[in-house]
Amino acid sequence: MNDFAEILDEEWQSHIRGVCKELETRTGVEMIVVTIPTVNPFPHAGDYAKELYEKWRIGTAQKEQGILLLTSIKERQAVVVLGKTLIPIIGKPQLDTLSEQHLIPMFESKNYGEAIYQTVVGLAAASGTVLKDPTKKKKSNAGFWMNVAAASAMFFALWRFTRPERRHPFQRWRQGEYWGTGQGGFGGGFGGFGGGTSGQGLS
């Protein structure tokens, strides 16, 4: 949890850290939450987030199972960057819902703590189908169905957690996808979902 914009009190930061820690412990998915005052000198929060995701090597140890949630106050933009492993798991409908329910309204209400926390909970729940060690396979059918049942249960779970502090920006880039408020359409290159902050959702 890196509140460079200084918009979150200690209680909300603690709640958010708790969810991220629990998610990483259970699934190996690394989720980092960052707030910044502005995206300058980048043109959009998506560009800033992609660079930050790569520089900090988010999800590297977890085989590209990383999530970055970035909020920029001045530009009123919020972005989610997904590692390649999570792209087929966390879909556009789920991101649309989080945007409409939490991210878009928070720029009007300025209730950043609750909105970011609820978004983190939603992302963690959606990521719950990821197994901590996806390369390790069970030989028995019983083991297979136990894994399926566990993954199904995890999908509906809400997590709590803590993540070590990281220093403000950069180092180097990897592939993934980003989605965010404040940009329309599905982009090329790094890829991305986008939506406006005026309440219209994603296009």
VOGU-3710 file (C-alpha; in Angstrom, 3 decimals, decimal comma):
1> mndfaeilde> 0,000/0,000/0,000  1,640/3,196/-1,204  -0,437/6,309/-0,541  1,718/8,926/-2,266  -1,358/11,159/-2,712  -1,982/11,055/1,052  -5,707/10,441/0,703  -6,071/7,357/2,950  -6,009/7,274/6,722  -4,109/4,565/8,607
11> ewqshirgvc> -7,213/2,472/9,215  -8,088/2,171/5,529  -4,463/1,502/4,631  -4,378/-1,296/7,183  -7,582/-2,844/5,803  -6,250/-2,701/2,249  -2,896/-4,208/3,243  -4,743/-7,004/5,015  -6,680/-8,006/1,899  -3,556/-7,993/-0,293
21> keletrtgve> -1,545/-10,051/2,179  -4,265/-12,651/2,535  -4,645/-12,885/-1,237  -0,922/-13,421/-1,754  -0,707/-15,981/1,065  -3,610/-18,033/-0,267  -3,084/-17,796/-4,030  0,354/-16,322/-4,742  -1,271/-13,352/-6,494  0,569/-10,129/-5,658
31> mivvtiptvn> -1,677/-7,060/-5,533  -0,181/-3,593/-5,081  -2,285/-0,473/-4,424  -0,858/2,964/-5,229  -2,280/6,497/-5,062  -0,510/9,439/-6,699  -1,242/13,179/-6,883  -0,774/13,291/-10,682  0,388/11,127/-13,591  2,761/13,815/-14,911
41> pfphagdyak> 4,825/13,489/-17,052  2,729/10,614/-18,464  -0,326/11,427/-20,632  -2,642/8,974/-18,854  -2,786/6,919/-15,674  -2,677/3,787/-17,824  0,763/4,701/-19,143  2,018/5,495/-15,650  0,571/2,236/-14,269  2,063/0,054/-17,001
51> elyekwrigt> 5,499/1,538/-16,378  5,166/1,165/-12,609  3,954/-2,431/-12,921  7,045/-3,370/-14,858  9,512/-1,323/-12,853  8,401/-2,850/-9,583  8,195/-6,312/-11,208  4,802/-6,912/-9,673  3,835/-10,583/-9,714  7,226/-11,719/-11,084
61> aqkeqgilll> 7,813/-14,344/-8,427  4,234/-15,541/-8,874  4,617/-16,252/-12,604  2,983/-13,027/-13,808  0,177/-13,222/-11,252  0,237/-9,538/-10,426  -2,368/-6,804/-9,965  -1,730/-3,084/-9,702  -4,514/-0,683/-8,721  -3,410/2,909/-9,355
71> tsikerqavv> -5,441/6,023/-8,518  -4,448/9,495/-9,754  -6,210/12,369/-8,004  -5,583/15,337/-10,288  -6,616/13,498/-13,470  -9,464/11,653/-11,677  -8,339/8,360/-13,160  -8,089/4,853/-11,730  -6,330/1,978/-13,481  -6,016/-1,760/-12,934
81> vlgktlipii> -3,030/-3,559/-14,474  -3,237/-7,344/-14,730  -0,450/-9,874/-15,237  -0,950/-12,324/-18,097  -2,041/-15,162/-15,820  -4,981/-13,104/-14,549  -6,220/-11,715/-17,860  -8,575/-14,672/-18,583  -9,694/-14,794/-14,926  -10,646/-11,180/-14,185
91> gkpqldtlse> -12,873/-10,139/-17,067  -14,210/-6,865/-18,395  -17,686/-7,354/-16,828  -16,127/-7,623/-13,365  -13,990/-4,546/-13,957  -17,004/-2,650/-15,305  -18,909/-3,451/-12,121  -16,074/-2,312/-9,860  -15,770/0,888/-11,889  -19,472/1,728/-11,747
101> qhlipmfesk> -19,934/0,828/-8,090  -16,739/2,204/-6,578  -14,094/3,882/-8,749  -16,194/6,341/-10,741  -18,296/7,497/-7,743  -15,257/7,985/-5,489  -14,013/10,964/-7,506  -17,286/12,748/-6,767  -17,725/11,631/-3,155  -14,005/11,733/-2,327
111> nygeaiyqtv> -14,611/8,704/-0,148  -11,353/7,202/-1,396  -10,693/4,807/1,473  -13,895/2,815/1,249  -13,974/2,871/-2,572  -10,409/1,635/-2,978  -10,902/-0,965/-0,257  -14,085/-2,316/-1,886  -12,330/-2,429/-5,263  -9,423/-4,351/-3,740
121> vglaaasgtv> -11,851/-6,808/-2,136  -13,586/-7,308/-5,493  -10,295/-7,898/-7,315  -9,155/-10,318/-4,625  -12,392/-12,280/-4,810  -12,161/-12,478/-8,606  -8,547/-13,672/-8,330  -9,434/-16,416/-5,871  -9,606/-19,111/-8,581  -5,829/-18,938/-9,064
131> lkdptkkkks> -4,004/-21,818/-7,389  -0,894/-20,894/-5,422  1,185/-23,476/-7,311  -0,479/-23,960/-10,718  2,389/-26,186/-11,983  1,833/-28,811/-9,279  -0,795/-31,338/-10,380  -2,606/-33,993/-8,395  -2,523/-37,538/-9,747  -5,753/-38,798/-8,217
141> nagfwmnvaa> -9,260/-37,851/-9,359  -10,167/-37,163/-5,743  -7,369/-34,635/-5,497  -8,501/-32,980/-8,715  -12,080/-32,521/-7,508  -10,858/-31,272/-4,134  -8,889/-28,591/-5,978  -11,947/-27,647/-8,046  -14,065/-27,351/-4,899  -11,416/-25,296/-3,133
151> asamffalwr> -11,022/-22,966/-6,112  -14,792/-22,480/-6,328  -14,980/-21,605/-2,642  -12,064/-19,202/-2,943  -13,781/-17,312/-5,763  -16,471/-16,116/-3,378  -14,122/-15,347/-0,506  -13,068/-11,896/0,650  -9,479/-11,455/1,713  -7,526/-9,431/4,298
161> ftrperrhpf> -3,749/-8,622/4,231  -0,354/-6,681/4,461  2,224/-5,780/1,863  5,757/-4,325/2,416  6,149/-0,672/1,487  7,860/0,079/-1,820  9,702/3,184/-2,906  8,305/5,624/-5,479  8,827/4,649/-9,010  10,572/2,871/-11,513
171> qrwrqgeywg> 12,678/0,008/-13,093  11,580/-2,123/-16,127  8,533/-3,503/-18,128  6,704/-6,800/-18,589  3,564/-7,914/-20,405  0,128/-7,665/-18,888  -3,059/-5,705/-19,341  -4,499/-2,575/-17,923  -8,037/-1,335/-17,508  -9,119/1,967/-16,114
181> tgqggfgggf> -11,431/4,903/-15,787  -10,677/7,915/-17,929  -9,879/6,152/-21,218  -12,235/4,651/-23,799  -12,039/1,330/-25,562  -9,660/-1,586/-25,511  -6,116/-0,498/-26,302  -3,280/-2,158/-28,189  0,313/-2,865/-27,191  0,123/-3,522/-23,474
191> ggfgggtsgq> -3,652/-3,704/-23,885  -6,330/-2,164/-21,738  -9,941/-1,677/-20,834  -11,058/1,892/-20,358  -13,979/3,960/-19,167  -14,933/7,524/-18,333  -15,204/9,051/-14,891  -18,549/10,709/-15,583  -20,538/7,580/-14,774  -21,103/6,109/-18,221
201> gls> -19,104/2,968/-17,478  -16,871/1,268/-20,032  -17,300/1,583/-23,762
//
